[in-house]
């Protein structure tokens, strides 16, 4: 049987495959990170596309084209949709899992899927992005954390509960478990 950390990474890799298949390929023009993120966030969190929050369940998201067409999805679905949209304009992003109910400790040596209940997005960010939700990852560089399910939390900010919490970024590095800023 797979170890919990391996299972968690396998879940995140499956989400990555779903996002990669959602678009034909990235636009080769250099994207404006903030504009692309704002547009993707508006579609994913319901401001533009009117996507409602689903009831969720399980670890496998629906494919991004299906989420977009149905205008409906849970946190995993909205994350995959946003990642597909960011990918379409050439921005790297990663599925990231969090515990949405409250800040609590996550076992560093064993961050299994059972310790998390919410999926958000980590977006590669250049120096032009200034936000309290940007962290510097030891392997990925600057990344912006965003929750595409929160219609009241604008891009560049974290919800109160997410501030200071531990999240697992699905980037396949040894440093995937990080603490978000306050």
Buried (B, 14 or more C-beta within 10 A) or exposed (E): EEEBBEBBBEBBEBBBEBBEEBBEEBEEEEBBBBEBBBBBBBBBBBEEBEBEBBEBEEBEBBBBBBBBEEEBBBBBBBBBBBBBBBBBBBBBBBBBBBBBEEBEEBEEEEBBBEBBEBBBBBBBBBEEBEBEBBBEBEEBEBBBBBBBBBBEBBBBBBBEBBBEBBBBBBBEBEEBBBEBBE
